[in-house]
Structures are given as C-alpha cells and as structure tokens.
Amino acid sequence: MRNYFLVIIVFISFLNQSFSQDLSKYRAERDKIFNLEHTKLKVDFNFENQTMNGEAWITAKPHFYSTSEIVLDAKAMLIHSVKLNNSTLDYKYDGFQLNIKLSKEYVRDEKLTLYIKYTAQPERVKQKGSKAITSAKGLYFINPKGEDKEKPTQIWTQGETEASSCWFPTIDAPNQKTSQEIYITVPEKYTTLSNGKLERQTKNSNGTRTDYWNFTQKHAPYLFFMGIGEYEIIKDKYKNVPVDYYVEKEYAPFAKDIFGNTPEMLAFFSKITGIEYPWDKYSQIVGRDYVSGAMENTTAVIHGERAYQMPGQLIDENVQENTIAHEAFHHWFGDLVTTESWSNLTVNESFANYSEYLWLEHKYGKDEADAHMFEDIQGYKSGDNFDKHLVRFYYEDKEDMFDAVSYNKGGAILHMLRNYLGDKAFYEGLNKYLTDNRYGTGEAHQLRLALEAVTGKDLNWFFNQWYFGKGHPKLDISYDYNRLRKTVTVNVYQSQDQEFQFPLAIDIFEKNKVERHNIFISGRETSFTFPFTTQPKYIQINADGVLLCDINENKVLSDFIYQLKNAKYYAHKREALLEVAKSQHVDSKAFDAIASMLNHPFYKLRKLALENINLINKYSKRKVIDKIKQLAASDPKTLVQASAIETLGKLTEPDLKPIFEKALKSPSYSVVGKALVALYYVDKKLAYTKSKELEPGVKKIIATPLTRIYLEENDETELTFIAGNVITGMFLSQDKEVKKLYTKAYEKITKSDNSKAIQNLVNDIVAKGKQYEQYGFNNVGIDLLRNMVQTQKGANKPNEIKNIAIIKDALGRLVK
C-alpha cells in the first residue's frame, strides 16, 4: 500500500481534530484455530443495487486443536445457505462473523470444504477506513448506473486491512495464506482482472461473460483482488513473465510511458534480493475514485487516478514512478512474506518504502534518492510520530499502523541498517529472511535473526532502540579547538529521553582537504578528539546523511555559505541554501552563493535556488538574470525551466515577453502554466487570450495558474472550471499561496450567481466530505455549505432561489 503522508498531515491539520489513543489492549497475532487452504469463488453483480451475488467454497483444516466449529469473517452480508458435503449446517451470524457448527469434530490437518451462498452488500458495511485507506467496505461500485457521463463504470476491491471479508467469507487475517480461483461474470463489454492467470473466458447466452482466474500459489486474503471496467490492455513482459497495464482508452498511448519501467524494476529487485520474481504475472490497473495511492494485490496491483498522466506531465516527472516501485517490491515484502500481524506491519511497508530509495539510487543516482529520503523523513517529523514505536503491540485501531512511522521512519531505519552492515551483508540477510519464510509470515525478530545469521553480529541493540523503541536522537553539538595541539574535540549530547547508540559520520574540512571520521556513539554525552593540520574551515555532523536525527549547533552565515559550497549530501546543501537565502538581500556573498547553485549538476538544487533567489536591485544582477534566462530556455529539466520562468516573471519586465511567449510552445505543462502567469503581468490581454485557447485537458492539468489569471480578470465564465479544484486547493495543497488563491476562489463562487459553478463546488464538497468523513471533513463541508447558504440569502440576484436550493440539496446529502 502506498500513501501520501505529507498531504494527509497537512489535510488533517486543517480539520483540527484530535484522536484519542487507547493503549491498554495488547494487539496480538490472531490465533490460528483453522488454517485456510483454498478459496473458490463464483460472483456476479447487481449494478443497480450495488450488491454482489456470491458462492464460496472455503477449504480449511484445524491448525492444532480439534474443533467442531469454525468462525469466518463476513461483514454486512446476506447469508443464504451454508453446507458441508451437501448437508446444510447450522450457523449464527451477527453481521460481522459467521459462526458455523460443524457436523463432527475435526482433528489437526483434517480438511473440510464449506459451501456458502451469500450476497455481499458493501454499502451496508459499518467499519471505517484510516488515514491511509479512506474507506473499508471492500467492494466498490464506481458510477454503477452510468449517471455520471464524465466517469466510466467500474468495480474494484480493496482488501487491506481486513475488508476482503466484505465481499467473500474468509478468515480475514494477515497470518492466513490461501490459494484461490474466481469465476467473475460481467456484461461482455467489460474487462476483468484478478490474481493469477486468466485460464478461460466463457460467453453466456444472456449477454454476459464468465472469466475464470486461477491463482495456485498462496497469499493472504487481504491481497485478493477483482477489477472490472472498460480497459485497454497494454502488454509488456519481464523475461517470460507477462507484464500488463490496464488503462482507459484515452491513456493507452501513454501506458508504457507511465508504467514502462516495471520490467526493469522486477529485474532489479530480483537481483538485490537474490530471489527471482516469484509470481506468474504482473498486472497493473488504474481505478477511478480509488481509496488510497495504490495496493499491492498479488500480481494485480491497483493504482489511483494520479497514475494517469499525459505527455506534458510525464516530460516533467512521472509522479507515480515511486509508487510503481513501492508496489512491485511488496511482491517480495508483503506478498511472498507477509506480516504476521498488523503490529509488525514494518516488514511489509518499511521495505516497500525503502524500495523507492533503492530504485531511485539505481536508476537516477544518489542525489535523487537522497532528496526523496529527505522528503520522507520530513513527512515523519511533521506528524505526531515521535512517541510511536515502529513495531507497535499497543494501538487503538489496526488502521493506525498505516502511518509515517511504519512507512517513512521504517524506510529510514532500513537505510541505517544497510549502511551499518554493508550492502553485501544487508542483501544476503534479506535473501535469508525471504527464503526462510517464503509463502509464510514474518516479524521483526525473524528479520533480525536472519541478518544476525549472515553477519555474525548481535543486532539486538539496533532493533531494541529502532524497532521496539520510540523517537530518534536529538543531538546538541559543540566544538573545542586546541590550536596549540592542533586538535578539535566534537562534543555530542543526546537531549531526548531514550538514549541511543549509533554510528556517526563526521567530515572535517581543512583548507585543501576533507577527512571523514566514522565514530560510534554509545552514551548520552560523548566527546571525540581529532587532529588537524590547519584550522578546520567547517565540520559536518552526520556527513553521509544516514542517521535519522535532529541536530542543534550554533552556525553563522559563513558556516552556511561554506556548507552550501562544500557539503556532499543533498539535505545539507538544502539546509544551507535556505539559511543563506535569508541574508542574500544584505550580504553579497550570500547572494553569490545562492547564484552559484544555479550551476549545480543536481536539478532539484538548481530549482531550489531559483525558488529562493532574490532579484531585488535587478540592475546590478544582470549576469545572474542572464543565467536564469538560459535556464528558462534550455535547462535539461523542464521543472527547472518552469521555475526559471516563474522567477523571471517576478521581475515584470516587458523585455522578457519573448521568453514567456516562446515558453508557451513548450511540451511541458508546468512550463506553459508558469509562462502564462509570467506573461500575464507583462501583457494581460495576450496571456488571457492564450489561456482561452488551451485544450480542456491541458486547462485541467494547469488549473492553478489559470485560476490565478481568471480571478484577477474577474472572469465569471470560468468560475465553473475553477470550482472543481477549490476544495483540493484549499485543504490538500502544501503551498500557502495556493491555499490563499483557492480560498479567494471559494469566496468568489459563494458570492456569485453562477449556478453551474455553485453546483460543481457543492458536489466536490459532498464528495470530499464523504471520502474524508473519518477525519471529520463532513463537518467541515457542512460548515462550508451553510456559509454558502447565508452568503446567497439576500443577494438579490436572478438565480438566488435556485442557488440556495442547490446548496441545501448538497447539505442534505452530506448530513445523511
């Protein structure tokens, strides 16, 4: 499962909602009374009622103790019959679990196959979702009646954490493993996808078709998947393994541009784990209105709509690439070896998170990977995560485990472990863990034991503090120089409650050299003395950026300028650039240091310099402006070009108009968007005209810059277009200026007489209110709608009564 924690954190902060923690209950692995062996399903669908007719054959056997009853998870179903060997069985059903009385006592390893006829009713499911997975009804009908002409009809499932039991009876626990076969009957126009291989397709006399999917290997019930819709299948392969991409027709020409690195990912992950991709196919499908980022259903990964990108977006960056890698690596960590309990989710999600770093490092280099790691760590630090253990046996709800600790912090911990052990030992340890537990379950202790067996090292100290402890080191750093002895003493004090031990890299920069010192911190207060030849220019703590920590030390501007020019690790350069930027308007050396970063080989640092350079007193900075013009015209990264155009646009110089006009012809949508805004402030009429000439698909993608232009132009005709982006911009953007822009748009639409715009806005409020109900956003939506009603009252505009009725209808839909 892949999620976007920075966005979620920002979103939740707007809701100002606190969640209580009940830490009194120990969350154990579920007891194995029965072991699942095989699951056979036959299903068809009632699109009108959003229900599924199902037949299930569940093969299981007692784990150890003899028993005469079996309990299956089955949520919000209608149970029509339960049979064993054609004999009807007695059962009790409470809407959550199906307690079946067997005809005799079954002993250890004695198999039985139950037959259950049922109707799944996902709209009646009462369990709620999480920050990561925003709904938990298992089976989702998208536009089932075809009422929304802008959206296709689809069906897809989402099993994690325990929602597969919303569409078929099972033992819905991650420590169960079962093979499966599914017969899916759908109208002939639809394509289906499930786990394993499509063995055959049978046309029926009533205009339907039955697809038979067979998966002979074993995996956890939450990894079962069905996807149904009108898709084109783009075929690819890894060795002899079929690799297919299921996309809507509009995106078929770009499917390989979006997903085409998948075969290389499977090859890379097979190589580093030492285990060849273990399944018989690899398919990826995109689902509308999907409840998370993506999900690693074995051999049948589903992605949210974010995966859909046009060439004008892909030329900037493929925003789904990390997610594609994440779900692929899950096929080793999560699917092949599955967490035994949600408490040990780290053995699934931390590895999938770290795979993003590994892939980026392999494909694009260390700077790209380090920048991604920095962003992940900021996501962890930005939330209320310091007091959470990575392995958590106490939590309020299993859904709470899907957070920036299990993902972001867990990935950073694996990075530290890899650095400490070395690549060869680290990967051999992963191979042993996967080999020893394949098609079974795992926990953090098994990972530790595998790494210890390979390396001969005791790793309890590492796992106790990072896996079974909380927080991270908070280091206060000071220096003592002895110029007579030519030594410097580095003093390290840990200010957090829990005392950590860890390796630490320190770089000491002298005039003509830099020397790396690798030390090991083993106490709350430690000091290390190093010799020097000449007075050190600068000392960099955590020089390799590996340690997850906070560092507090006194630095002056000259330190940051030196750090910016000489530090090797991305996060250190980034930190220095932002600090130096604060003084560039009063210190020419600071400005020159920022300007020098415009030539840096790593594009994200060039981009950051452009976003932070101060061109006040522009006439004395013509050489730098010329450099920015060059970047705007020909930087190899279109995202840098876009930032350069935005920076030039702040100058509002008519002489720059040709640059902006030329940029409007760029294949990059980000460049076009920035160019339109820049052009607007030197030639409003031309920019406005050009914005009106854009194709609807392009307008949708660059909605934010267009919103800025249309609001300033007071263009009432574009309020309908703007309305569809308002709530996302107000509540999900991390950019303060974007939030302000869309807040202004909300106020503008609320006061307007534009009924179509109001309808679009209230529809989005209702949709977001229901999607994020567990965060209380339904209440936020209700407040927004009530405000709209009050604003419209007494407006004395032609559509006042109609608009109030539209808003009240939406209010009624959300209050329900």
N, C-alpha and C positions, 0 to 999 in steps of 0.2 A: 504494500500500500504506500502510495506516495502522496504527500500533502504539502501545503504551502504555509508554514508556520508563521512567517513574518506577517503575511497578510492577515491570518487568523488573529494573531496577537493584536495587531492594530485595530481590527474589527471589534474584538471583544472590549478593548479599552474604551470604545465609543459607547458601549452598552452599559458600562459602569455597573456590572453585575458581579457579585462575588459568589463563589461556590464553596459550600461547607465541606469539610473533609471528615469522614467517619473512619478513623484509623483503628478501630477496635477489633475488626474482623480479619483473621488470617486468611489469605486467599491462596488456597492450596491447588495443586493439580487435581483435576476431577478424578474421583475413584473410578477404576475400571471394573465394573461389575460384568458387563458384556464387552466383547471386542467386535467391532464391525468387521465384516469380511468382504461383502459385496453389496452394491446398491443398484437395483434396476428400476428405471422409471419410465412410465408412459404418460405423456402430458399433451393436452390441447387447451385452447384459451377462449374465454368469453371476453371479447374486447369491450362489449357494451357494459358489462358489469365489472370489468377489471378483476376477474377471477380466473383460476386455472383448475381444470379437471385433471386429477392425477390418480395414477395407480402406482404403488410402490411395492417392490419385493426386497425386503431387508434381510440379508443373511448375516448372522452373528453367532457367537459362541461365548459361553461363560469364560471369564478370564482365569479365575481360580476356584472360587467358592461355588458350590451347587446352588441353584436357584430355580424357582418356579414362576418367576415374574420378570418382566423386562419393562423398563421405562424409556420411552423415546421422547425427544423434544419435538413438539408440533404446535406451532403458535397460530392461534386465530383461525383454525381450520374447521371445516365440517367433516366429521369422520362418518363415513357411510357403512363401512364394514371392516372387520379385522379377522383374518383367517390364518390357520396353520394347517397345512396338509388338507385343504378343502373343508376343514372344520371351523365353524365360527367360534371365536374366543370372546370371553367377557373382558370388558375394559372399563376404566374410569378416565374421564377426560375433563380437565379444568380450563381448557383454552390455552394452556402452556405446555403441559406434559401429558402424554398418553401412557397410562399405567395398564399393562396388559397381563392378564392372568393366563399362564401357560397351562397346557393340558397335562403336564407332568413336570418333575424336577429334572432340569438339565445339568449335567456334570461338566467339569472342565474340558474344554476343547470339543464339546459335542455341538455340532452345528444345527441351526434351525433357520428356516426361511419364512418370514412373516409376509402375508399379503395384506395391504391396506389400500382401500379405496377411499378417496378424500377429495375435498375441494379446498384449494388454497385461496384465502381472502386477504391479500396484502393490505387493503385499505382499512381493515379492522385490527391490524397489528398495533399493540399498545406500547411496545418497547421503543425507547428513544435512541437517537444516534449520539454522536460525540463531536468534539472539535474537529476530528479528522474525517469522520464519516458522518455526514449531516443527517442521515436517515437510516433506519434499521428495519425496514419492512421486507427486505429480502428480494421481492419480486416487484418490478417497476414497469407500469404501462405508460408509455410516453405518447401523448396525443392519440389515445386509442380509438376515438371516434372520428379522427381526421378533421376536427373542427378548426384547428389552427392551420391555415393554409401555408404558413411560413415554416412549419415544422413537420418532419416526417413522423410516421407512426413507427414506434419501436417497442420492443420488450427487452429488458436485460435484468440480470440478477446481480446482487451484491451480498456475499455470504459473510464476510468478516464484519464483526467478530462472531456472533452467533445468530445469524439471520438466515442461513440456509434452511433452518427448520421452520421458516415462514413459508417455504414452498415445497418441502418434502420432509416426511418424518425421518428423524435420524438421531444419533447421539451427537449432539452439536458441541463437540469439544475438540480443541486442537490436538489432544493426545490420542485421537482416534484416526485410523487410516483404513481407507476402503477403496477398492476398485469400483468402476461404475459403468453402466450403459444407459443411454437415454434415447427414447423414441420421441421425437418432437414433431407434432402435427400442426401445420400452419397453412394459411392460404398460399397458393402456388407462387404468388409474386414475391414472397419473402425468402430471404436467405437466412440460414441458421448457422450458429457457431456454438460448439461446446468443447469440452475437454476431449483429448484423444483424437481418434481418426473418424472421419465420415465414411462408414463402411458401405452404406447404400441409401438410395432415395427412392421412395415408392409413391407414385401418383395415385390418388384416391378418386373415386367416382364423383365426389361432391365438390370438386374444385380445390381440394387441399392436397398436401404432400406430406409424407412422413419421412423425416430424416433420422437415420439410426447412427448415433455416435457411440463409439466404444473406446473405453479407456481401461487398459488391462493392468496398468501399474496402480500402486496405492498412494493415496494422498488424503489430506484432512478434509472433512465435509465442508468447511468454510471456503474451500477452493473450487467447489463445484460451480459451473457457470453455464448459463444459456444467454445467447444474444440473438435477437431476431429483428429483421428490418430489410429495407431495400438497399442493398450494398453492392458495390463492385468489389471483386476480389483481385488484388494485385499480387502476383506470385513472385516470390523470391526464394532463395534457398541458402542454407549453410551446410556445406558438404552434401550429404544425401537427405538432410532434414528439410522438409518443406517449411518455408517462412512466408506467411501470407499476411496481407494488410487489407482489412475490411473497412472501406470508406464509402461515404456517399459520393454519387456520380461527380459532383462538382469538384471534388478533391482528388479524384482518381489520377489525373495527370501529375499530381504533386506527391502522391503517396510515397514514392521512393525517395523523394527529397526530404520528406518528413521522417520516415522510418528506415531509410535505406542503410543506415549504419548497423542495423540489428545483426546481420550475419557476422560482421566484424566483432561486434560485442560478444556474441556467443563464442567466437573463436578465442578472443582474449580471455574471457572468464574461464573457458575450458583450460586454457594454458596455465593461468595463475593458480587455479585450484588443483590442477592435475587430474581433474575428473571431466571427461568428455560430457558435453551437454546430454543429460540423462533421459530426455523425453523424445517422443516420436514425431513431434511437430512443434512449431512456434507460430502462433497466430496472434494478431493484434487487431482490435476493433475499437471504433470510436462511438460512444453512446451519448445521445443528447440528454441534457439535464442530469448528468451523472453526479452522484453524491460525494465524490471525492476527486483526487487528482488522477489516480489510476489504481488498478488492482491486479495482483499477480496470479490470478486464477491459472492453474497449471495448464500450460500450452494454449491458453485462451485469455490473454491479457486484455482488459478493457481500459480505455483512456477517456478522459473527459474531453469536451469540445475544445479546450485550449490546444489540443494537439493539431486541430485543423489550422493550417497556415497557408497563405498564398505566397507566391514567389517574392513579392515585395516585402514580405515579413521575413521569409527564410534567408534572404540575402543579408539581413541584419544579424539574425541569430535564430537558430532553431530552439525555441523556448521549451520544447518538450524533450530535448535530447537527454538531459539528465534523468528525467522520469523514465524514458525508454530504457536507459541503462539500469536504473534502480529496479524496475520490474523484471528485467532479464536476470539480474543477479539473484533475485528472490527464488529463481528456479533451482538454485543450489541451497541458499539460506532462507528457508521458509517453506519451500515446496518439497525438496528432497529430504531435508532435515527440518522438522517443524518444532517450534517452541512447544514444550510440554504443557505450559500453562501461560496465561497472559502475563503473569508476574515476570516471566522470563522472555518477554517479547524482544528483548535486546538481541537474542540470537537470530531473530528474523530481521527486524527493522534497522538495527545499528549497522549490520553488514550491508543491507541494501543502500542505506545512506552513504556508507563509505565507498561503495562501488562507484558512486558518482565521481568521487575524487579520483579513484583508480582509473576510471575511464578517461576523464579529462587529462590526467597526467600522461596516460599512454597516447592519447590521440592529439592533444594540443599543447602539451608541455606543462612544466611545473608551475609557472606563474598562473596559468588558467585554473589549475587545480587548487592552488593556494588561495586564490581570490574566492573561489567557491567555498572552501573550508572556512575562510574568514566570515563570509556571509552566514554560513550555517551556525558558527559559534555565536555570532551576534544574535541570531534567532533564539538560541538557547539562553543567552544572557538577558535578552529583552523580556523574557517571560518570568513568571513567578516560579522559578525552577531550582533555585539554589539548594533548597532543603529536601529535594526528592532524590531517592536512590535510583540507580539505573535498574537494578533488579528490585522490584517492589512487591513484597508479600502482603503489604497493607495498603489498600486503596479503597476509595468509596465505590467506584464502579470500574469494571474492566475497561470501559471506553477511555478512562482517564490515562491509561497506559500509552495511548497514541498521542504522544506529546513531543516537545522538543528535547526531552531528556532521552527517551528511547531512540529517537532519530538523531538529532543534531549532536547532542553530547556523546551519544554512543558511538557515532562515527568518528568524532574527535578522539575518543578513548582508543579505538582500534588503530588510529593513526599513531598515537603514542606507543601502543604495544608493538606495532610494526617497527617503529624507529628503535625501540629498546632491544628487540630480538634480532633485527636484521631481516631483510627480505626473504632470504632462503629459508631460515627457520620459521618465519611467520607463515609463509605459504605451505611449507611442509606440515606445519601444525594444523592449518585449515584443512589440508587434504586428509589428515588422520581423523580429524573431527567428523568430516563429511563421510569418510569411508566407514568408520566405526558405527555411524548412526544412520546410514542411508536408508530411506523409506521408513524411518522411525522418527523419534523425537529427540530433542536436545535441551540442555540448560547450560547456564554459565559455568557451572562446575565441570561439566564434560568438556567444554571448550578449554578451560584451564588445564585439565588433566591431559588433554591431547597436546597442548603446547608444552607442558612440562615433560611429557614422554619424549618429545622430539628434541628439546633443548637441554634437558638435564637440569634445568633451573627450577627452583621453587618460586612460584608466582603468586602465592597466597597474599603477599604484601600488596601486590598490584591489584588483584581482584577485590581484596577486602576494602581497599580505600576507593577504588573507582567503580566497581560493580555493586558492592554491598554497603557503600558509604555514600555520603552526600557531598555536594559542593565541589569546590576546586580551590587550589591555592590562591591566596591573595598576598602578594609579596611587596613588602616595603624594602626598597633598595637604597643603600648609601655607600659612599666610597671614601677610603682613607688613603691618601698618597704619601709615600715616604720618598722624597726626592733625593735624599742622601743615599738610601739603599737602592733606589730606583725600583720600588715595588708599589703596587696598588692592591689594597685589600677591598674585596667586594663583600659587603655585609648583606645577608639575606634574612629577613624576618617574616615569618608567616603570621598574619593577623587574624585569620579565620579560626573558628573554634576547633575544628578537626585538624590534627597535624598530619601532613602528607610527607611522603618521601618520593623522590623523583630525580631522574637525570635532568640536567640543565646545560644548555649550550651558551657560552659567553664568548663574544667576539671583542677583542681589544684592538682598536685601530691606532697605530702609530703613524708617523709621517709618511712612510713609504711601504707599510705592510699592515696586514691584518692577521691576527693569530686567533684560532679557535681553541677554546678550552672547554672540555666536556667534564663536568663535575657531577657529583651525586649529593643531593640534599637529603639529609636524614634526621634533621632536628628542627625545632621551631625557630631557633636562632643560630645561624651558622655563618662563618666567615672563611673566605678563601683568598690567599695572597699570591699574586702573580708578578713576575719580574717584567720590566720593560727597558728598552734601550733609550728611547726618548719619551718625553711626557706624552701619554696617550691623548689623541685628539678626541676620542669618543669610545664609549663602552656600550655594547649592545647586549642586553639581557634577553634570554630566550631567542638567541640569534637565528635558530633554524625555524622558529615559529611553531615548534611541535607541541610544547607544553600548553595545555588548557589552563589558563591562569589570568589573574589581573595583576598588573604591575604598577606600583606607585613609586615614582622617583622624581626628584627635582631636576627639571631641564629648563634651559633658557633657549632663546631664539637661535643662538649659534649652534646649540646642540641639535636642534631640529633641522636646521639647514644642512648640517653635516650628515645627519641621519638620512635625510632625503636623498642626498647625493651618493651615499656610500652603503647604506643598508642593502642587504640582498633579498630579504623576504618581503613579499607583497604588502602584508599588513603593516610592517614597519614603515615602508615608504608611504603608504596611505595615511597612516597616523601623522607622519611628519608633514606631508603635503597640506593636510587640513589645518595643522597648527601654524605652519609658516604662512599660510594664506591669510591668517588673521592680522598679520603685520605688514603685508605687502604694500598697503597704501601709505605707510610711513617709513618703510625701510626698503631701499633699492635692492639690497642683497636678497631680501625675502622675495621681492618681485622677480628678480633674475633667477632665483632657484625654482620658482613655480614655472617660469617661462622655459627653463631648461628641460622640464618634464614633457614639454610638447614634442620632444625628440625621442622620448623613451620607447624602446622596442615593444613594450607590452601595451596593447591598445587601451586597456582599462585605466592605466595610469595617464595616458595621453588624454583620455576622455575626462578623467577626474580633474586634471589640470585645466582643461577648457572650462569645466563647470565652475571652477573656483578662481580663475584668474580675474584680476581687477584691472579694467582698461580705462579707469578714470585718468584724466590728463592724457588722453589718447594721442595727442600730437607728439608727445615725447616718446611714444612707444610704437612707432611706425614699423620697426623691424619685426616686432612681435606680431603686430597685426598682419603684416605680410606673411608671416609663417602660418598664422591661423587661416588666412585666405588659401594658402597652399593646402592645408589640411582639409579645408572645406571642399576643395576641388578634386583632390586626388589621394587622400588617405586610403590605404588598402582596406580599412574597416569603415563600412557605411555608418556605423553608430558613432564613430569619431567624426566623420563628415557632418553628421546631423548636429552633434554638439558644437562643432566649429561654426556652423551656420547660426545656431542659436546664440552663440557668444558674439558673433559679428552683428547679429540682429539687435543686440542691446545698444549698439552704437548709434542706431537710427541715422545712418549716413546714406544719402541718396546715391553716392558714388558706388555703393555696394549693390545696388539694384541688379546689375547684370549677373552677379554671382548668384543671387537668390532666384532670378528667372531661370538661369541655367539649371539650378538645383531642382526646379520643378519638373524637369525631364528625367530625373534620376529614377532608376528601377526600385530604389529603396523607399518604402512608405514613410519611414522615420525621417529621412532626408526631406521628402516632399512636405511632410507636416511642419517641420521646423522652418522650411523655406517659406511656406505660406504665411506663417506668423511674422517672420522677419520682413518679408516683402510688405506685409500689411502696414507696418509702421514707417515705410518709406513711400508706398504707393497703395493707399487703401482701396481705391477703385479697382486697380488691376488685380490685387490679391483676392478681393471679394469676387470678382468675375471668374478668376481661375478656380476658386473654391466651388463655384456653382457648376463648373464643367466636369468635376470629378465623377467617376462612376460610383453608383451606390455602394458597391462592395468596398471600394477604397475609402469612401467617406466614413463608413462604419469603423474601419480599422484605425483611422486617424481622427476619431471623434473629438478628442480633447483639444487639439489646436483649432479645429473648426468651430467648436463650441466657443472658444475664446473670441474668434472673429465674429461669429453670428451674434453673440451677446453685445459686443461693442457696436456692431452695426444696427442693433435693435431690430433684428430680422425676425419678425413674428412668424413668418412662413417656415422657419427652420426649427421652431420650438418642438414640433412633433418628432423630428430627428433627434434633437438634444435630449428629449425626455427619457429615451430608452437607456441612457447612460448615467443619469443623475444619481441614482442610489448607489451604484457601484463606485462612482467618483467621490461621493460624499463620505462613504463608510469603508470602502475597501482599498482606497489608494493610500500609499505611504507618503505621498507628496503633499505638503501643506498647501502649496499654491493650487494644486489640483482640487483639493478639498474645498478651498475657498471659491474656486471657479464654479464648481457644481452646486455649492450651497447657494450661490448667486443665481444659478440656473433654476434651482428648485423654487426660489422666491419669485423669480420672473414668471415661471409657468403657473405657480399658485395664484398669482395676481392676474393672469391673462384670461382672455375669453376664448382661447383656442381649445375647443372640446377634444380634438384628436390628441393634442399634446397632453392634456389632463388625463385622458383615457390611458395613454401609453405610460404615463408616470404612475398612476394608481395601480395599473396592472403589475408593474415592476415592484412596487411597494408590497403588494399582496404576495407575489411570488417569493421575494426575499424574506418576507415575514414568516412564510411557511417553511422555507428552506432552513432558516436560522432560528427557528422557534425555540430550540433548546437553550439558546443564548439570551432569550427574551427579546429578540428583534421584532417579534409580532407586536409587542407592546410599543416599541419604538415606531413601528409602522402605523399603529393606531393613533399615536400622538401626531404623527406627520399628517395623517388623513384628517383628523379633527381640526388641525390648524388650517388645512386647505379649505374645509367647510366654512370656518369662521372668516377666512380671507375672502371667500367668494360671496358671502352674505352681504347684501347691501352694496354690491359692486356696481349695480345699475348698468349692467352690460347685457347685450341681447341674449347670450347663452347662459345667463346666471342660473336659472332654474335647472336647465339641462345639466350644467356642470356639477351643481350640488347633488343632483340625482346620481350622476356617475360616481362621485366621490363616496356618497353614502352606500351605494351598492358595493363598492370595494371595501368599505368599512365593515359592512355586514359579512362579506366573505372572509375577512381576516378575523373578526370577532368569533366567528364559528370555530 
